[in-house]
């Protein structure tokens, strides 16, 4: 082994050890999260006892830069831990994945912004709402003036900081604009406690409102700086195309939820008899086929998700910049894989019959959560598929977040 290879090998060994340890800690939380799932739904946000456990197990900082005490694992770890947590409670997994991913995003900001947040508290959590058209900003002396109304700010009430996406209009050209991300204190925004949804009820994904908030230049980042590639600075994790891979930030939640539903239904089918003739459900060919079909979809989704992220990390380590068709493929495959999980859960829920409707039956929560996950715009195959098709056909697209 050459002298140059030795530090790289040590770095890889550290990353693998940190990944394995974090995944083990996440899996250990499963029983407590299952027992608390109903309370989490009723609270409409992740309870403080669960947040304390996630912090104590040091799970939020898996993608935080090492210089601030983070594990700096690769993006596959985000998927794997979200999957593990979602097998217990999709709301907890969704909240965790959202907040943990923002450690990765802050790692792309200017060193001054990172020091401002983590220099004071290296465990500070960050929420977000990155629907750019929901906000607008104008340039002022020393920074920007930000206004807007955003939806679906998961876990914002649990975080001292929040990332907000907005469009900056040029003073010189009304037709020119820039997508930017703004890092602001949650205390400086208005949080609207209006999250009351069918699924993912425990995520606290309420609205955010801001009016003419001054944001220093160092606390803002152009979306173009988050598109990754060989020219991006820092370790491979921070050279990934954030918005092209965005579906995979939350895809592990759909995967773990579907796995839990498949396990639950399989156990039910092994033990239960049909109401009308007392025949064992396990002996019905239709039940056997539904289990096989659902399992195939879950396994295929896992291969797509992990395979895509492994490939993206390999590209980043090799300083290879994915082209536009590859980025469109990321969005297409992320949506497709989650849709497979949604279909698997729907198949099993229907096969469970009227028993699955009871409020005490865990499958009704898994079904509701699957529908809520699938409703996220990142998992709309209509949108992702159309965009991929346009790129494949050589037609222009109007998504500046996807460009290399």
N, C-alpha and C positions, 0 to 999 in steps of 0.2 A: 504494500500500500504506500503510495507516494505521500510526501509531506502535505500536499494540497488536499489529498483525499481524506486525510485523518480528521481534520476539523469537520468536514462534511459528514463523515461517518458518525462522529460523536454527536453532531447535531441531529442526525436521523435517529440515533439510538435514544436520545433524550425525548424526541418528539413521540416516538413509538411508546416509550414507557409512560409518558404523560397521558397519551391517548388511552392506553389500556387501563390506567389507574382511574381516569375520569369516567370511563364507561362503566367500570366496576362500581364506582360510587353512585352513579346514576341508577343502575339496576337495583342497588340495595335500597333505594328509596321507594321502590315499587309498592310494596305492601301498605306503607303509610299513605301513599297517594291514593291508592284504591279505596282505602277506608275513609278518606276525607273527600272523595270526589263529589258526593252529594252536597256537602257543606260548601265546597268551592262553587258549585253551580248556584246555590242560594245566595252566596255572598256577592256573586257577579264579578269577582276578581280573585286572584290567587291570595289565600289567607297569609297573614304574616308568619304563621308557624311554618308554612311550606316555603316561603321566601327565606326564612332563617335557615331551614335545612339545605336549600339549594346553595346559599352562601357558605354555610359551614362545610359543605362538600366541595366548595370551590369550583362550582360548575359554570358560573357565569363568565369566568375569565379564560376559557379555553382558547379563544382567538385573540386575546389581548397580547400586545407586544411584550416580550420577555423583559425589556428594560423597565417595565412597570410592574413586574412580578407575575405577568400572565404566562400561560403555558405555550402560547403561539403554536398550537396544533394546526393541522391542515383542515381544509373545509369539509373533508369526509367525516371528521369527528363531529362536526355540528349535526350532520345528518344522522349519524349513529346514535348520538345521545338523545336527539329529539325522538327518534324511533323508540328507544328504550323507555323514555318518560311517557310517551303517548300510549304505550301498552298499558299504562296505569291510568292516565288521565290526559286526554288531548288538550284540555284547557291549560293545564300546567305546562305541557310540552310546547304549546303554541306561544305562551308568554315567555317561557325560557328561551326558545329559539330566537324570538324577536329581539329580546334584550341582549342575549349573547352575541348575536350577529352585529350589533351596533358597536361592540368592542372592536370587531374587525374593521368596521367602517371608520371609526374614529382613528384607527391606525393609519388611515390614508391622509388624515388632516395634517396641517402644518404642526411642527413640533411645539409651537407656542400654544395652540389649542389643546394638544394632548397634555401639556404641562399644566395648563389652566384647570383641567378637569382632574387628571390623575395625579398631578403633583401634590394636590391637597388631599385626595382620597382615591387610592388606586383601585378601590372596589366600587366606585361610583357607577351606578347603572344609568343607561340611556334608553329612552323610548324613541318612537319615531312616527311620523306620518309623511310618506314620501310621494303623495299625489301632487305632482308639481303644478298642474293647472289650478289647484285649490288655493295657492298663495301667489302673491306678487310682491316684488321688491324694487326699490329704486336706489340708485347710488347716492350716497351723501358723503360729506367729509369724514374720512376715516372708516367708512364701511357702507352699511346698507340700512334702509328703513323697510321693515317687513310687516306685511299685513296679510290676513287670510283666514279662512275657516276650513279646517281639515277634519276628516272623519277617520275612524278606526285606528286610534292611537293606542294600541295594545299596551297595557301596563303603565300608562303615563303617570297614574297616581302613585306608583311605586318607585318612581325615578326622580332624581334631582335635575336631570338634563333630558332634553328631547331634540331630535333631529327633525327639521321641517323642510320639505321641498318646496321650491317656489320658482317662478319665472321672473327673470330680471329683464326689464325692457330698457333698450338703449335710449339715452337722452338725445342722441343725434339722429337715430333712425327708428321710427316707430315700428318698422317691419322686422327689425333685428332684435333678437332676444337670446337669453342664455338660461339654461337650467342650472340652478345652484341648490346646495344643501346648506342649511343654517343650523348651527348648534347653539341652543339657547337654554336658559334656566327654566325649569318647569314653573318655578315661582313667578316668572314674568309672563306667563300665558294663562289664559282662562281654560280650565278643564271642565268639560260638560259631562256630568254623570248621567248619560242617557243610553248606556249599553244594556239592552234587554232583548236578546236575540234568541232564535230557536236553538242554535247550536253554538258550541264554544262559549257557553254562557259564563264561564268563569274567567274570561280573559280581560275583563274591564276595558274593552276597546271603545271608549267614548270619544267624543269630539274635542277639538282644540280650536281656540279662537285667539287671534293676535291682531292688534291694531297699532300700526306705526311704531313698532318696536325697533330701537336702534341696535344693530348687530355689528360689532367690529369686524374688519376685513379678515383678521386671523381666525375668526370663528365661523367662517364660511368657506365652502369648497365647491368649485365648479364641477358639475357632473362629468365633464370631459375628463377630469382627473381620476375618475372612478371606473374608466373603461378598460383599464389594465393594459397588458402587453409588455413587450421587451423593454420599452423605454421607461416604464414605471419604475420607481425607486423602491428599495427595501427588499425583504425576504420574499420568497415565492408567494406566500399567502397574500401579500399586499400587492401583487402584480396580477391578480385574477380580475376578470371583468365583472364587477359587482352586479350591474344591472342585467347583464346577459344571463348570469347564473342565479338571479334573484329567486326564481321558482324553487330552487333547491334549498334555500334558507329555511323554508317551512315544509318542504315535501316530506321530510322524515316524520312529521306529525301524522300525515295521512297514512303513511306506511305502518307506523306503530299501532295506530287506531284500527286499521284493517287486520293486522296480525292478531290483535286482542279479540276482535270480533270473530275471526276464524277459529281461534282457540276456544272461545266461549261456546260458539255454535257446535263445534265438534264434541265438546264435553256434553252438551245438552242432548245431542243426537245419540250418543253412546248410552245415555241413561234413561231417556224418556220414551214412553209409548204413546202412540196416537190415541186421541180421545175417542174416536169412533169405533175402533176395533181392537185396541190395546196392542197392536203390532208394534214392535220396536222400530223407532225411526231409522236406526242404523241399517235395518234390513231393506229399506226402500231404495230402489235404484235411483230415483229422482234426487233423494237426499245425497247419495254417494256422488252423483254427477255434479250437484251444486257445490259440494265441498271441493271436488277436484277442480272445477272451473274457477272458483274463488281463490283457491290456493295457487293455481297457475298464474292468475292475474297479479296476486301479491308477490309471488316470486319474480315474475317478469318486471314488475315495478321496481323491486329492489335492485335487480341487475341494471336496469336503466339508470336509476338514481346513482348508485355507487360507481358504476362504470363511467358515467359522465363526469363525475367529480374527480375520480382518479385520473382520467384523461386530462382534465383541466389543470390539475396540480402538476402532472408530468410536463405539460406544455409550459407552465410557469417556471418550473425548475430548469427547463431547457431554453428559456428565454424565447419561446416561440409565441408569436402573437396570433391568436385565432382570427381568421378572416370573418367577413360578414355572414357567410353561409353557415359557418360553424356556430357563430353566436345565435343566429336564428334557430339553428338546430337545438341549442341549449334550451331556448324558450319552448320550442315545440315539444321536445322530449320531457321537459319538466311537467308541462301541462298534461301530456299524454299519460305519464306514469301515475300522476295523482288521480286522473280520471279512471285508470284501472283499479286503483284502491277503492274509489267511490263505488264503482260498479260491483266490486266484490262484496262490499258491505251491504249494498242494496239487495243483492241476490240472497245473502244469508238472512237478512232481516225479514224478507218476504217469506222465505222458507220456514222461519221460526213460527209463523202464524200469529194468532191472536195473543199468545202468551207473551210475545215480545212487546206488546203495547203497554204492559204494566209499568208504572213509574218506578217500581223497584227492580225491574229487569234491566241489567246493564246494557243489553243490546239496543234498547231504544235510545240511550244516550250516545252510544257509538254511531248509530244511524244518523242522529241529529248532528253530531259533530262532523261526520263525514260530509253531510250536505253543506254545512257551514264552511268547511275547509274548501270544498269544491267551488264555492261561490266566489272565492278570491279571484281577482282579475288575473293574477299570475297563472292561474290554472284554467283559464278559459281557452279551450282548444280552438274555438272559433277565432279568437284574436291571434293566438300564437300560430295556429295553422295557416291562417291567411297571410300573416307576415312572412312565414317561412316560404309559402308558395310564391309570394311576390318576389322574394330574393332569388329563389330558384329559377324563376322565369325571367330574371333580369329587369324587373320593374322596380321603380323607386319606392322607398318606404319613408314614412314621416315620423320615425322614432329616433330622435337624436341620442337616446341612451344606449342604443345598440351599436353605434358606429365604432369601428376600431380606432 
